Amino acid sequence: MFSAALVKKIFSTLFSKHPDAATLWESFDDFDQKESLRVKLAILKLSEGEVDKLLHYIEVARFDYRDVLAWAEYPEQMGSGKTRYNSPLDEYEAMLERDRHQYEAWIAGFREIA
């Protein structure tokens, strides 16, 4: 599902017009930790195309990459505080399904860009 080419495409779509795009890419591409492609996609999603957010989430990921994964991939669940232990299972699973669909739709939007 994730590839280096997809990460580069999304980064370019979001930041290629920035005057310091090459420097931003170096900072971003230097992130090489566990699950780096997945983490990089999460950072890009959370950045919303804003340089300050990109740099912020790179630093957050260096501290604990699981935070950016959770915020990007499960925004509804993270914002609700619901877990499988404090919510009806069907409601919890439906929320996770919505989170999965929103993330897949975000990625698909970039795959459609020529």
Secondary structure, DSSP 4 states (H G I P E B T S, - for coil): ---HHHHHHHHHHHHTTSTTHHHHHHHHHT--STTHHHHHHHHHHHHTT-HHHHHHHHHHHHH-HHHHHHHHH-HHHHHH---TTTS-HHHHHHHHHHHHHHHHHHHHHHHT--
